[in-house]
Amino acid sequence: MSRPIDLAHPVVQLLTEHGPLSHDEVLQKLQANGVKDPEAVFGEFDSHIDWPMGFLPDDRVVWLPALLTDKVFTHRVSADEIADDVLTVTPDLEAVAPLARQRFDGSPLDPEAPRLTYDRDELIRQARLTYDYDGDQFSALMLPPGTLRGLGVAVGDLVGVRATEQRLVVEKVDAVAPSSAGALLAEVLEPNDPRELESVTWAVCSQDPTLFTTPAAPLSEIIDEQGLARDEHLVASAGFDFIAWNFDAECRELADDYDLSPDDAVAVNSLLQMHRVIELMMEQADIDDEFLADDEEPEVADESDEVVGAYTEFGAKLADPVLAEALFREATESGRSGAAALGVLADTIQRYVPRSAQSNCRWLQAAVLERLGDVAEAERELLEIESSDPNCGLALYDLARFASDRGDAERGLSLLRRAGAEPDDHMVQLFQRYVTAPRSDIGRNEPCWCGSGRKYKKCHLGHEQATLPERSDWLYAKAVQHVMHSDWDELLTDVRVTRARAARDDETMLRLMDDPLVIDSVLVEGGGFAEFLEQRGALLPTDELELLRIWADAERSVYEIVQVDDTVTVRDLVLDETLTLLRDMVGGTLKPGQVVCARALPVGDGVQFVGALVVVKPDDVDDLIELLDGEPSAVDVVGFFSPPVV
């Protein structure tokens, strides 16, 4: 929710009176006006990220209502925009769109006013299903239904978005006047220094207050006529090479993220460029598939001499497991489509790389199979890699996760040791908790206790298994491991951001982002347990599989702590039933009379709280029960316990 704008704020008043000011100029004027701590006042102003302020290319701050009131920016409408009453922000409306978040006095927007959204899903939720934006910088102005048809506009017609004293207004534009905006934009831009179009536009408006007071051509057309370079929301001087600039920027980011040398970053980014081409071609192939004959396969991998040379040069770098893992992480950020395209790329590259890179190319294919849910085939591929290259660390690490799912701590530890895992590796520490000592009551050559008829050393020696209650934490850890290695990044990020909004400082924010409720909500309300059961349940020991089936179906509830002694007695306030729980690790922290939100689940012969446990304030109990009764999402549950700090 946007915080109300304080129009009497000292900085707002300064910017309204004097126009754009530098940081030092603001401090000087605040001090001259008798403000005791100018830095604190400006810092408080700057913290209101939802207020309509902006920064010019020279870092001066500007108050947008003062700068843009009575200005109009134009845009040519498309058929999709007319159908859904949506206006694309980038690039034509970049400068004025920030005023569509709230009224300039901070009150809620008029329902008839355009509203800015950065969320594609919001359009879907409002049944605006025709419009789409083919770019990375999604932002759109949502208009009241019928607005564009009511204006009588057709495809290609101009509309204007005008800033009034209170809100934005959309109007039909029949004619435009000549404008000097293009020349001024060119003057503001420095050579080889791309800038955000909104910032540059604000700068020229501050130079010439008469600009855009009458309708002019759309900014995209002004930029093209002036011969300037543009890449979505960025603009640069004529002749600027955005492709090379973006590639260099991506290489620097890869080098920072994965601690790569410049040459290695170039190799990974070059492979990613090939991957993006394949992904686009596969998406197009899906569209065109109905036009192919039954025996035709769409061509998605370019194997021209030039590209084969790139496969050979850059693919050889995949001998380094750090680069192979970086390629996998980056290529699968787009989800299943990215994973599928990476599988095609890895399969193609494998034919052209030296033996030293072969195993890691095969690992990429196995990792893709696992990401796409074909767990059995992924494991077979990993085992073949282990057989042909016993020292392929990437395959050994992934096989250790399979060993974990199967409950084989001994093999898991052996695989990790061969891979060179450090003693403090979380998987090493997990396995060490579940490696059981040999039984002292049976000799190595005596019949095994299980009744198989085989000698103990040939049967259960080294394969003893802890009891199911002892392994319940391991089962939970396996589900967490699945989510962390699957396509759950988007939901995890949303939940973490929601949880962090309750923080008052950076230290608390980081702690809340790792709060057990984050991953638990993804597993329960987000469906992580259900997917783990579907994709990897067949790997689990039989008793764990049966237990997981129960866990995956169980919902979160609200419990009153009745008694704490050798066991914990609780009353389920949703089902109105009393349960006796094992006194587990939280038993000593619970007190009679407390109310908690958790899941009481079977763990073998008993029941205990599994996953996150949150103490509930008495005044929140009824609201929480109501929330849980409505099949909440993971974000809903975490949001209930994460009120934003005001």
C-alpha positions in Angstrom: 0.0 0.0 0.0 1.3 3.4 -0.9 2.1 5.7 2.0 0.3 9.1 2.0 2.3 11.9 0.4 3.1 14.7 2.7 2.8 17.8 0.5 4.1 19.9 3.4 7.3 17.9 3.6 10.2 20.4 3.5 11.9 18.7 0.5 8.7 18.5 -1.5 8.1 22.2 -0.9 11.7 23.0 -2.0 11.4 20.9 -5.2 8.0 22.4 -6.0 9.3 25.9 -5.7 12.8 25.6 -7.2 12.6 22.6 -9.6 15.2 19.9 -9.8 18.0 20.2 -7.1 21.2 18.3 -6.4 21.6 16.6 -3.0 23.9 19.3 -1.8 21.5 22.1 -2.9 18.7 20.4 -1.0 20.8 20.3 2.1 21.9 23.9 1.8 18.4 25.2 1.3 17.0 23.0 4.2 19.7 24.4 6.5 18.9 28.0 5.3 15.3 27.3 6.2 16.2 26.4 9.7 16.1 22.6 9.5 18.4 21.2 12.3 19.3 17.9 10.6 19.0 18.4 6.8 20.6 15.0 6.0 18.0 13.1 8.1 15.2 15.0 6.6 16.4 14.3 3.0 17.0 10.7 3.9 13.5 10.3 5.2 12.2 11.9 2.0 14.3 9.6 -0.2 13.0 6.5 1.7 9.5 7.0 0.3 10.1 4.9 -2.9 6.4 5.1 -3.8 6.3 8.9 -3.9 6.3 10.6 -7.3 10.0 11.7 -7.4 12.7 11.0 -9.9 16.3 11.6 -10.6 17.8 13.3 -13.7 20.9 12.0 -15.5 23.0 14.5 -13.5 21.5 13.0 -10.2 19.4 16.0 -9.4 16.1 15.0 -7.7 12.8 16.2 -9.2 9.3 16.3 -7.9 7.3 14.9 -10.8 3.9 16.5 -10.1 5.5 19.9 -10.3 7.4 19.1 -13.4 4.8 17.3 -15.4 1.4 18.8 -14.6 -0.3 20.0 -17.8 2.1 18.0 -20.0 0.8 15.3 -22.4 2.6 12.3 -23.8 1.3 10.5 -26.9 1.1 6.8 -27.9 -0.2 5.0 -31.0 -2.6 2.3 -29.9 -2.7 -1.3 -31.1 -5.6 -3.7 -31.6 -4.7 -5.6 -28.4 -4.5 -2.4 -26.4 -7.9 -1.3 -27.6 -9.4 -4.8 -26.8 -8.1 -4.8 -23.2 -8.0 -1.1 -22.4 -4.3 -1.2 -21.7 -1.5 1.2 -22.8 2.1 0.0 -23.2 4.3 2.2 -21.1 7.7 1.5 -22.7 8.9 3.8 -24.3 6.2 6.4 -25.1 4.7 6.8 -21.6 7.8 6.2 -19.5 8.0 9.8 -18.3 4.4 10.2 -17.1 3.5 6.6 -16.0 5.0 7.0 -12.4 2.2 9.4 -11.7 -0.4 6.6 -12.1 0.3 5.0 -8.8 -1.7 7.3 -6.6 -3.1 10.8 -6.5 -0.5 13.5 -6.1 -1.8 14.2 -2.6 -1.4 10.5 -1.7 -5.1 9.6 -1.7 -6.3 6.6 -3.5 -6.6 6.8 -7.3 -9.9 7.8 -8.9 -11.4 4.5 -10.3 -11.6 6.3 -13.7 -7.9 7.1 -13.7 -5.2 5.1 -15.4 -3.3 2.8 -13.0 0.3 1.6 -13.4 1.1 -2.1 -13.1 4.3 -4.1 -13.4 2.5 -7.4 -13.0 1.5 -9.4 -16.1 -0.6 -11.6 -13.9 -2.8 -8.7 -12.8 -4.0 -8.3 -16.4 -4.9 -12.0 -16.4 -6.7 -11.7 -13.1 -8.8 -8.9 -14.6 -9.6 -11.0 -17.7 -7.5 -8.7 -19.9 -6.2 -11.7 -21.9 -5.5 -10.3 -25.4 -2.7 -7.9 -24.6 0.9 -8.9 -24.2 4.2 -7.2 -24.2 7.1 -8.8 -26.0 10.0 -7.5 -23.9 11.7 -7.7 -20.5 10.6 -4.3 -19.1 6.9 -5.0 -18.6 4.8 -2.1 -17.4 1.4 -1.0 -18.5 -1.3 1.5 -17.8 -4.6 -0.2 -17.1 -7.6 1.9 -18.1 -11.3 1.5 -17.0 -13.1 -0.9 -19.3 -14.4 0.8 -22.4 -12.1 3.8 -22.2 -10.4 3.5 -25.6 -13.6 2.5 -27.5 -15.3 5.4 -25.8 -12.7 7.7 -27.2 -13.5 6.4 -30.7 -9.8 5.4 -31.4 -8.8 2.9 -34.0 -5.6 0.9 -34.5 -2.7 3.3 -35.2 -4.5 6.4 -33.8 -2.9 8.6 -31.2 -4.0 8.9 -27.6 -2.5 11.4 -25.1 -1.9 10.8 -21.4 -2.1 14.2 -19.7 -1.0 15.0 -16.2 -3.6 17.2 -14.4 -3.3 18.6 -10.9 -4.8 15.4 -9.4 -4.4 12.5 -11.8 -3.7 11.3 -15.3 -6.3 11.7 -18.1 -6.4 9.8 -21.4 -7.6 11.8 -24.4 -7.8 11.2 -28.2 -5.2 13.2 -30.2 -6.1 14.2 -33.7 -3.0 16.3 -34.5 0.5 16.9 -33.2 2.7 19.9 -33.2 6.4 20.1 -34.1 8.7 19.7 -31.1 12.3 20.4 -30.3 12.4 17.5 -27.8 14.5 15.3 -30.1 17.3 17.8 -30.4 17.2 18.4 -26.6 17.3 14.7 -25.9 20.4 14.4 -28.1 22.1 17.3 -26.2 21.4 15.7 -22.8 22.9 12.4 -23.8 26.7 11.9 -23.4 28.5 9.6 -25.9 28.6 5.9 -25.0 26.5 6.5 -21.9 23.0 5.1 -22.2 20.4 6.4 -19.8 16.8 5.6 -18.8 14.4 7.4 -21.2 12.2 8.7 -18.4 15.2 10.4 -16.7 16.4 12.0 -19.9 12.8 13.2 -20.7 12.5 14.8 -17.3 15.8 16.5 -17.9 14.6 18.1 -21.2 11.3 19.1 -19.6 13.2 20.9 -16.8 15.2 22.7 -19.5 12.2 23.8 -21.6 9.0 24.0 -19.6 7.0 24.4 -22.8 7.8 20.9 -24.1 4.9 18.5 -24.3 2.4 21.2 -23.2 0.7 20.4 -26.5 0.5 17.0 -28.1 3.7 16.0 -29.9 4.7 12.8 -31.7 5.3 9.8 -29.5 8.7 9.6 -27.8 9.6 6.5 -29.8 9.0 8.4 -33.1 10.9 11.4 -31.8 13.9 9.2 -30.9 13.8 7.5 -34.3 13.6 10.8 -36.2 16.5 12.2 -34.3 18.6 9.0 -35.0 19.1 8.1 -31.4 19.7 4.5 -30.3 17.1 2.8 -28.0 16.8 -0.5 -26.2 13.4 -0.8 -24.5 13.6 1.8 -21.7 17.1 2.9 -22.4 18.2 5.6 -24.9 21.7 6.6 -26.1 23.4 8.8 -28.6 23.3 8.0 -32.3 25.3 4.9 -33.3 25.5 3.4 -29.9 25.8 -0.4 -30.0 23.3 -1.7 -27.4 23.9 -5.3 -28.4 27.6 -5.1 -27.5 27.0 -3.0 -24.4 24.4 -5.5 -23.1 26.7 -8.4 -23.8 29.6 -6.7 -21.9 27.3 -5.9 -19.0 26.0 -9.5 -18.8 29.6 -10.7 -18.8 30.6 -8.5 -16.0 27.5 -9.7 -14.0 28.4 -13.3 -14.6 31.9 -12.7 -13.6 30.7 -11.1 -10.3 28.1 -13.7 -9.6 30.2 -16.8 -10.2 33.7 -15.4 -9.7 34.7 -16.0 -13.3 37.6 -14.7 -15.3 36.7 -12.3 -18.2 37.4 -15.0 -20.7 35.3 -17.6 -18.9 32.4 -15.1 -18.5 32.5 -14.5 -22.3 32.3 -18.2 -22.9 29.3 -18.7 -20.6 27.5 -15.7 -22.0 28.2 -16.8 -25.6 26.6 -20.2 -24.8 23.7 -18.4 -23.2 23.2 -16.4 -26.3 23.0 -19.6 -28.3 20.6 -21.0 -25.7 18.3 -18.0 -26.1 18.1 -18.5 -29.8 17.3 -22.2 -29.4 14.6 -21.3 -26.8 13.0 -18.8 -29.2 13.1 -21.3 -32.0 11.6 -24.0 -29.9 8.8 -21.7 -28.9 8.2 -20.9 -32.6 8.4 -24.6 -33.4 5.6 -25.2 -30.9 3.5 -22.6 -32.7 4.2 -24.0 -36.1 4.0 -27.7 -35.0 0.5 -28.2 -36.4 1.8 -27.2 -39.9 4.5 -29.9 -39.9 4.0 -33.3 -41.4 3.9 -36.2 -39.0 7.4 -37.4 -39.8 8.9 -33.9 -39.7 10.9 -32.5 -36.7 11.4 -28.8 -36.3 15.0 -27.6 -36.6 16.0 -25.7 -33.5 19.8 -26.0 -33.4 22.0 -24.1 -35.9 24.9 -26.2 -37.0 26.4 -23.9 -39.6 30.3 -23.8 -39.8 30.4 -20.5 -37.8 28.1 -21.8 -35.1 29.9 -25.1 -34.9 33.1 -23.2 -34.4 31.5 -21.4 -31.4 30.2 -24.7 -30.0 33.8 -26.1 -30.1 35.5 -23.0 -28.7 33.1 -22.1 -25.9 31.8 -25.7 -25.3 35.4 -26.7 -24.4 35.2 -24.4 -21.4 32.5 -26.6 -19.9 35.3 -28.9 -18.7 35.3 -26.5 -15.7 32.4 -27.6 -13.5 32.0 -24.0 -12.3 31.2 -22.9 -15.8 28.9 -25.8 -16.5 26.9 -25.1 -13.3 26.7 -21.4 -14.1 25.3 -22.2 -17.5 22.7 -24.5 -16.0 21.6 -22.0 -13.4 21.3 -19.1 -15.9 19.7 -21.1 -18.7 17.0 -22.5 -16.4 15.9 -19.2 -14.9 13.1 -19.1 -17.5 11.7 -22.4 -16.2 10.8 -25.4 -18.3 11.3 -23.8 -21.6 14.8 -22.7 -20.7 15.6 -26.2 -19.4 14.3 -27.9 -22.6 16.4 -25.5 -24.7 19.5 -26.2 -22.6 19.0 -29.9 -23.2 19.1 -29.3 -27.0 22.2 -27.1 -26.6 24.0 -29.6 -24.4 23.2 -32.5 -26.8 24.4 -30.5 -29.7 27.6 -29.2 -28.1 28.6 -32.6 -26.9 29.3 -33.7 -30.5 32.0 -30.9 -30.8 33.7 -30.6 -27.5 36.9 -32.5 -26.4 36.8 -35.5 -24.0 37.5 -33.2 -21.0 34.2 -31.5 -21.4 32.1 -34.5 -22.4 31.0 -35.6 -18.9 29.9 -32.1 -17.9 27.9 -31.8 -21.1 26.2 -35.1 -20.3 25.6 -33.8 -16.7 23.8 -30.8 -18.2 21.5 -33.2 -20.0 20.9 -35.2 -16.8 20.2 -32.0 -14.8 17.7 -30.9 -17.5 15.9 -34.3 -17.3 15.6 -33.9 -13.5 14.4 -30.3 -13.8 11.7 -31.4 -16.3 10.6 -34.1 -13.9 12.0 -37.2 -15.6 13.8 -38.3 -12.4 14.3 -41.9 -13.3 15.9 -41.1 -16.7 18.0 -38.4 -15.0 19.3 -41.0 -12.4 20.2 -43.5 -15.2 22.1 -40.8 -17.1 24.0 -39.8 -13.9 24.9 -43.4 -13.2 26.3 -43.8 -16.7 28.4 -40.7 -16.2 29.7 -42.1 -12.9 30.6 -45.3 -14.7 32.5 -43.6 -17.5 34.0 -40.8 -15.5 34.2 -41.7 -11.7 35.6 -38.2 -10.9 32.8 -36.1 -12.5 32.0 -34.0 -9.4 28.7 -32.5 -10.7 27.3 -36.0 -11.3 28.6 -37.3 -7.9 26.9 -34.4 -6.1 23.6 -35.1 -7.8 23.8 -38.8 -7.2 24.4 -38.0 -3.6 20.9 -36.3 -3.6 19.4 -39.5 -5.1 21.2 -41.5 -2.4 19.6 -39.2 0.2 16.1 -39.8 -1.3 16.7 -43.5 -1.2 17.8 -43.3 2.4 21.4 -44.6 1.7 23.5 -42.4 3.9 26.6 -44.6 3.4 26.6 -44.2 -0.3 25.8 -40.5 -0.1 28.8 -39.9 2.0 31.0 -42.0 -0.2 29.9 -40.0 -3.3 30.5 -36.7 -1.6 33.9 -37.7 -0.4 34.8 -38.7 -4.0 33.5 -35.3 -5.1 35.8 -33.5 -2.6 33.0 -32.1 -0.5 34.2 -30.2 2.6 33.3 -31.5 6.1 31.0 -28.6 6.7 29.0 -29.2 3.5 25.3 -29.4 4.6 24.8 -32.7 2.7 27.8 -34.3 4.4 26.5 -33.2 7.8 23.0 -34.5 7.0 24.3 -37.9 6.0 26.5 -38.2 9.1 23.5 -37.8 11.3 22.0 -40.9 9.7 25.0 -43.3 9.3 24.3 -46.1 11.8 26.9 -48.1 13.6 27.1 -51.8 13.0 25.1 -54.0 15.4 27.2 -55.4 18.2 24.9 -58.4 18.8 25.5 -60.0 15.4 28.8 -61.2 14.0 29.8 -60.3 10.4 29.5 -63.9 9.2 26.3 -64.7 11.2 22.9 -64.8 9.5 21.4 -61.3 9.1 18.8 -60.2 11.6 16.3 -59.5 8.9 15.7 -63.1 8.1 17.0 -63.0 4.5 19.2 -66.0 5.1 22.3 -64.0 3.9 25.3 -63.2 6.1 25.1 -60.0 8.0 28.1 -58.6 6.1 26.4 -59.3 2.8 23.0 -57.9 3.8 22.5 -55.1 6.3 26.1 -54.4 7.5 26.6 -50.7 6.5 22.9 -50.4 5.6 21.3 -50.3 9.0 18.3 -47.9 9.0 17.2 -45.5 11.7 13.6 -45.7 12.9 11.0 -43.8 11.0 10.6 -41.2 13.8 14.3 -40.7 13.7 14.2 -40.2 9.9 11.3 -37.8 9.9 13.6 -34.8 9.9 15.5 -36.4 7.0 12.3 -36.8 5.0 11.5 -33.1 5.5 15.0 -32.2 4.4 14.6 -34.2 1.3 11.5 -32.3 0.4 13.3 -29.0 1.0 16.2 -30.2 -1.2 13.7 -30.9 -4.0 12.3 -27.4 -3.9 15.7 -25.8 -3.8 16.8 -27.8 -6.9 13.6 -27.4 -8.9 11.6 -24.6 -10.6 10.4 -22.9 -7.4 12.6 -19.8 -7.5 9.8 -17.3 -8.3 7.5 -18.4 -5.5 10.4 -18.6 -3.0 11.4 -15.0 -3.9 7.8 -13.8 -3.5 7.5 -15.5 -0.1 10.8 -14.2 1.1 10.0 -10.6 0.0 6.7 -10.9 1.8 8.3 -12.2 5.0 11.0 -9.5 4.9 8.5 -6.7 4.9 8.1 -7.1 8.6 11.8 -6.2 9.3 12.8 -3.0 10.9 16.5 -3.3 9.9 18.7 -5.1 7.5 19.8 -7.8 10.0 16.2 -8.7 10.8 15.3 -8.7 7.1 18.0 -11.3 6.3 16.9 -13.4 9.3 13.3 -13.3 8.2 14.1 -14.3 4.6 15.5 -17.5 6.0 12.7 -18.0 8.5 11.4 -21.7 8.5 7.9 -20.4 7.6 9.2 -19.4 4.2 10.2 -22.8 2.9 7.4 -24.5 4.9 4.7 -22.4 3.2 6.2 -23.3 -0.2 6.1 -27.0 0.7 2.6 -26.9 2.1 0.4 -24.2 0.6 2.7 -23.8 -2.5 2.5 -27.5 -3.4 6.2 -28.4 -2.9 5.3 -31.6 -0.9 2.9 -32.7 -3.6 5.4 -32.2 -6.4 8.1 -34.0 -4.4 5.7 -36.9 -3.9 4.8 -37.0 -7.6 8.3 -36.7 -9.0 10.6 -38.4 -6.4 8.3 -40.5 -4.2 9.3 -43.7 -6.0 12.9 -43.2 -4.8 11.9 -43.1 -1.1 12.0 -46.1 1.3 8.5 -47.6 1.5 7.7 -46.4 5.0 8.8 -42.8 4.1 6.7 -42.9 1.0 3.6 -43.8 3.0 4.4 -41.0 5.5 4.9 -38.5 2.8 1.5 -39.2 1.3 0.0 -38.2 4.6 2.2 -35.1 5.0 1.4 -33.9 1.5 -2.4 -33.9 2.2 -2.3 -32.4 5.7 -3.3 -28.7 6.1 -1.9 -26.2 8.4 -4.0 -25.6 11.6 -4.2 -23.6 14.8 -3.5 -25.3 18.1 -3.9 -24.3 21.8 -1.3 -25.8 24.1 -3.1 -27.5 26.9 -0.4 -29.3 28.8 3.4 -29.8 28.5 5.1 -32.7 30.4 6.4 -36.0 29.0 4.2 -35.3 26.1 2.5 -32.2 24.7 -1.3 -32.1 24.8 -2.9 -29.7 22.3 -6.4 -28.8 21.1 -6.9 -28.3 17.4 -9.1 -25.1 17.3 -10.1 -25.8 13.7 -11.2 -29.4 14.1 -12.1 -29.1 17.8 -10.2 -32.2 18.8 -7.5 -33.0 21.3 -4.1 -34.5 20.3 -1.2 -35.9 22.3 2.1 -35.1 20.7 5.6 -36.4 21.2 7.7 -34.0 23.3 10.1 -33.1 20.5 12.5 -30.3 20.2 9.9 -27.6 20.6 8.2 -29.2 23.6 10.5 -27.3 26.1 9.6 -23.9 24.5 5.8 -24.3 24.6 3.7 -23.2 27.5 0.1 -24.0 28.4 -2.3 -21.4 27.1 -0.2 -20.5 24.0 -1.8 -20.7 20.6 0.4 -21.8 17.7 0.0 -22.3 13.9 1.6 -25.5 12.7 1.0 -29.0 11.4 0.6 -31.9 13.8 1.7 -34.9 11.7 2.4 -38.6 12.2 6.1 -39.5 12.5 5.9 -43.3 12.9 4.0 -44.4 15.9 3.5 -40.9 17.3 2.5 -37.4 16.3 4.5 -34.2 16.5 4.7 -30.7 15.0 6.6 -30.9 11.7 7.9 -27.9 9.9 7.4 -24.2 10.9 5.7 -23.3 14.2 4.5 -19.8 14.7 3.1 -18.4 18.0 -0.2 -16.6 17.4 -1.4 -13.5 19.2 -4.7 -14.0 20.9 -6.4 -11.2 18.9 -5.3 -12.9 15.7 -6.7 -16.4 16.3 -10.1 -15.9 14.7 -8.7 -14.1 11.6 -6.1 -16.8 11.2 -8.7 -19.6 11.3 -10.7 -17.8 8.7 -7.7 -17.4 6.5 -6.8 -21.1 6.7 -10.3 -22.1 6.0 -10.1 -20.3 2.6 -7.3 -22.4 1.1 -4.7 -19.6 1.3 -1.6 -19.4 -0.9 2.0 -19.5 0.5 2.2 -15.7 0.1 -1.1 -15.4 2.0 0.1 -17.4 5.0 3.4 -15.7 5.2 1.8 -12.3 4.7 -0.5 -12.9 7.7 2.5 -13.2 10.0 4.4 -10.4 8.3 2.6 -7.1 8.7 4.6 -4.4 7.0 6.6 -2.0 9.2 5.1 1.5 9.0 
